[in-house]
Amino acid sequence: MMNGEAQEIRVPLVGSMKVLIVLAIASALLVGCNSAPKRDPEYAAVLPEDIPRAPQGNGSIFQSGFERSWFENVRARRVGDILLVNLVEDTEASHTNDGSVDKSNSTTIISPTLFGQGVSFNNPFSSNPYNLGQSLESNTAFEGDAENTQNNEFNGSISVTVTDVLSNGYLKVRGEKRIGMTGGNEYIRVAGTVRPEDIDIDNTIESTRIADATLVYVGDGQVSDASKMGWLARFFISAIVPF
């Protein structure tokens, strides 16, 4: 403070604006870089259960929980076991809708009469009297046509793990495959319920035999962003646009 007056401190804004622009460009470049595939905890693998401690001094050679079968095919049947799922999905659907509505309405009210004479009122602004007769007409027409055709094909394979064994012996399975590429990341996720009888001798099962199946194939990155419709285009085709 000098001579009882406060000094005003000024910060150059040009340099600050340059710093903000540089930071914004750097952030945009970092966002555009390809990142490692992210794990989805809902499709995470489940570790097998811990082997129980062998009992001591029970006088038996066979110990429950430590048996290994040498004369049967090795198939997934316990929590943590791995099962190979062959994706053989091929669906096709077609839907056509055609609707037409046409409505016309006409209403006419004749000027009333009193003792055989028409009732009218003088018009102070014109020499012609008011006529109480009224007429109303309306015409509404609507025509709509919609057609939807969809064909999906999903082939490949993915290994899943058994997450739970139900009381009837059915197996709950889930798994995720993460593929990192230059233009982005690809994710294949599978979950559902499997019957042990449907598992082949080579420990594989087709995806069409999975009950309550969830099959997801999604991606992120530059390729996925380029195939998405912009927010302005989505607004003009949304239901809130009256045209």
Steps between C-alpha positions, in 0.01 A plus 500: 500500500636839401372842603193340659378355170484130409694390195321291237679181398441398138570151363572474128207314343674423171745260660226331704285446191794340320554262790131403504501435124808281526345302787177451305687371195708265715187364667336437162809313379509287815133411460561394140781264598417132515468373856527147631179290502304538822367205698130470575456365855162349409677257263813444706638148535448308822784317672450134596416416857783430740593136547389393848759379745532123497365338816753326719475152639159394363640170368362549144694506173228698319477861609197701388593809298840361393382247242621512137310308235725321247233332291256776407509801271614814673200734488421812695298411807640696792539867590805641325506242218547631147249437219539591132193663341463493121305804381264388225232769515310575179173693531282665240185705555272702276210726595266706281233741620257695281229725647251750361242721673251736328235698688259764374249702701239755390257692724240757387264706721213668316391843613203455735150625421236649728134496393610422148741791483876479507670634812778747436672789672589836358863560428602850606799491269322374190161510332487119498355350820671223699406146395497244782568211264842329544704248301806291598704255291814304584706243310785295648715247315799295614702237320805318637727230362786329687727209418777348710735221395782374721756226445765420762779244483739433787774240463810424701594344832566612855606319816287556810523385859244330722384746765242291683353147509124501551307248707391309188857474370474778242799729463505879505773624266639834392805635326649790309751530215681832459675583174710816469554636149638818345163663440350400835408203716255216438313311774319167481298407809297185568291396800222248564403156632628169357381143536788255556333260252541757221878525542686303231777253573760764407362736766324731253142620465316703239361837599150396388492247788560761770187592693434860603792590275658843486720555195668839466732623227598864545795724435650835589752735348521681167323237291206480739470879527501540121201266462284686755238755397557853620279656769345752258400226253355293786294801607339545159394133477378481861135488603506853644540658155144570377585509129 
